[in-house]
Amino acid sequence: MNNSQATKRQVNTEGAKLYMSFELADKDWKLFFTDGRKERSRGISAGNLGRLEEEIKKAKDRFGLKGETRVISCYEAGRDGFWLHRYLREKGIKNWVVDPSSIEVDRRKRRAKTDRIDGKKLLRLLLRYSWGEKKAWSVVRVPRVEEEDGRHLHRELETLKKERAMHSNRVRSFLKLHGVSDVQPLRGDFEEYVEGVRLWDGSGLPLEVKERLKREHRRLVVVQGQIRELERKRKEILKGGKERHIEQMMRLRGIGIESSWKWEKEFFGWRKFHNRREVGALAGLTPTPYDSGQSRREQGINKAGNRRVRSMAIEIAWFWIRYQPGSKLTRWFNERYAHGGKRMRRIGIVAVARRLLIDLWRFLEHGVIPEGAIVE
């Protein structure tokens, strides 16, 4: 290669980048590379980071890129979470975690779908996004390790409470099958109670039913103990005085520890909102209009945001109406929706939930107390 050819190649690769998309699976990962002109695909075993670095180096050599060429990558949010993102960032690779629901799809009735097709499509979207088309997809906000870790306590509590309800309902159902009602599954003498139960004919419960009831009760006791342990831990954390936003929200009548904790850890604590539209959109409480030709209708909320935040906001909206009767938000609901039917009130309470989240954001961010609200 003469000097002029070497200079030309250097100019062509100046400012070049290597683009990479991942198609992640439990056993294998598929990697797709491009420099904007040529493409390359490779497969590696899942989590093999050494092989990943080798394939990145080989892709640079294949495309004639320098070793220090910047790498830009992406993958869809899923079971692998954010550890790969943190690894790539540590290695100096610019990475985006993509919301899968924001990726455009073919509207044909039957469309081909393979990992190769999906990976190449993600690669093309990566090029579009990198070159300035910011609406090509939605990027997921990646929390810090401590922020992600802080979400486990209330999520485990949520799971345990569902499990407690499952065991309690099962105990009641088994007894109801034999004509026994009004039972407290968590009573301390449950096993003695089961032995003493008498049916309509004076006989006791069948042997296998009694044994299963006892096992269900033991599992219920274990779950209840874990719930109490986590609730004690949560109170101790609050006593430490480090959860300022949670304490601030709890000053508002009608908002307790459950809702304020969940809103802080899932919503307000690690996200930066710039306006009220972002607050409503992230909670999935924004309207979805349909306006095409002569057809115009409202399709309801889009439900695209955090479901835990959304369900809690709607639940607490009812408490707000009850415990904050003098607030501007409650008066607005009573004037506009309270005198309608059940459907109208349900529509109204969703609107209250959206406005309540916006008021809470202003309260936490700027110290603006919701108009007419009682602060304790």
Rosetta blueprint (number, residue, H / E / L):
1 M L
2 N L
3 N H
4 S H
5 Q H
6 A H
7 T H
8 K H
9 R H
10 Q H
11 V H
12 N H
13 T H
14 E L
15 G L
16 A L
17 K E
18 L E
19 Y E
20 M E
21 S E
22 F E
23 E E
24 L E
25 A L
26 D L
27 K L
28 D E
29 W E
30 K E
31 L E
32 F E
33 F E
34 T E
35 D L
36 G L
37 R L
38 K L
39 E E
40 R E
41 S E
42 R E
43 G E
44 I E
45 S E
46 A L
47 G L
48 N L
49 L H
50 G H
51 R H
52 L H
53 E H
54 E H
55 E H
56 I H
57 K H
58 K H
59 A H
60 K H
61 D H
62 R H
63 F H
64 G L
65 L L
66 K L
67 G L
68 E L
69 T L
70 R E
71 V E
72 I E
73 S E
74 C E
75 Y E
76 E E
77 A L
78 G L
79 R L
80 D L
81 G L
82 F L
83 W H
84 L H
85 H H
86 R H
87 Y H
88 L H
89 R H
90 E H
91 K L
92 G L
93 I L
94 K E
95 N E
96 W E
97 V E
98 V E
99 D L
100 P H
101 S H
102 S H
103 I L
104 E L
105 V L
106 D L
107 R L
108 R L
109 K L
110 R L
111 R L
112 A L
113 K L
114 T L
115 D H
116 R H
117 I H
118 D H
119 G H
120 K H
121 K H
122 L H
123 L H
124 R H
125 L H
126 L H
127 L H
128 R H
129 Y H
130 S H
131 W L
132 G L
133 E L
134 K L
135 K L
136 A L
137 W L
138 S L
139 V E
140 V L
141 R L
142 V L
143 P L
144 R L
145 V H
146 E H
147 E H
148 E H
149 D H
150 G L
151 R L
152 H H
153 L H
154 H H
155 R H
156 E H
157 L H
158 E H
159 T H
160 L H
161 K H
162 K H
163 E H
164 R H
165 A H
166 M H
167 H H
168 S H
169 N H
170 R H
171 V H
172 R H
173 S H
174 F H
175 L H
176 K H
177 L L
178 H L
179 G L
180 V L
181 S L
182 D L
183 V L
184 Q L
185 P L
186 L L
187 R L
188 G L
189 D L
190 F H
191 E H
192 E H
193 Y H
194 V H
195 E H
196 G H
197 V L
198 R L
199 L L
200 W L
201 D L
202 G L
203 S L
204 G L
205 L L
206 P L
207 L H
208 E H
209 V H
210 K H
211 E H
212 R H
213 L H
214 K H
215 R H
216 E H
217 H H
218 R H
219 R H
220 L H
221 V H
222 V H
223 V H
224 Q H
225 G H
226 Q H
227 I H
228 R H
229 E H
230 L H
231 E H
232 R H
233 K H
234 R H
235 K H
236 E H
237 I H
238 L H
239 K H
240 G L
241 G L
242 K L
243 E L
244 R H
245 H H
246 I H
247 E H
248 Q H
249 M H
250 M H
251 R L
252 L E
253 R L
254 G L
255 I L
256 G L
257 I H
258 E H
259 S H
260 S H
261 W H
262 K H
263 W H
264 E H
265 K H
266 E H
267 F H
268 F H
269 G L
270 W L
271 R L
272 K L
273 F L
274 H L
275 N L
276 R H
277 R H
278 E H
279 V H
280 G H
281 A H
282 L H
283 A L
284 G L
285 L L
286 T L
287 P E
288 T E
289 P E
290 Y E
291 D E
292 S E
293 G L
294 Q L
295 S E
296 R E
297 R E
298 E E
299 Q E
300 G E
301 I E
302 N L
303 K L
304 A L
305 G L
306 N L
307 R H
308 R H
309 V H
310 R H
311 S H
312 M H
313 A H
314 I H
315 E H
316 I H
317 A H
318 W H
319 F H
320 W H
321 I H
322 R H
323 Y H
324 Q L
325 P L
326 G L
327 S L
328 K H
329 L H
330 T H
331 R H
332 W H
333 F H
334 N H
335 E H
336 R H
337 Y L
338 A L
339 H L
340 G L
341 G L
342 K H
343 R H
344 M H
345 R H
346 R H
347 I H
348 G H
349 I H
350 V H
351 A H
352 V H
353 A H
354 R H
355 R H
356 L H
357 L H
358 I H
359 D H
360 L H
361 W H
362 R H
363 F H
364 L H
365 E H
366 H H
367 G L
368 V L
369 I L
370 P L
371 E L
372 G L
373 A L
374 I L
375 V E
376 E L
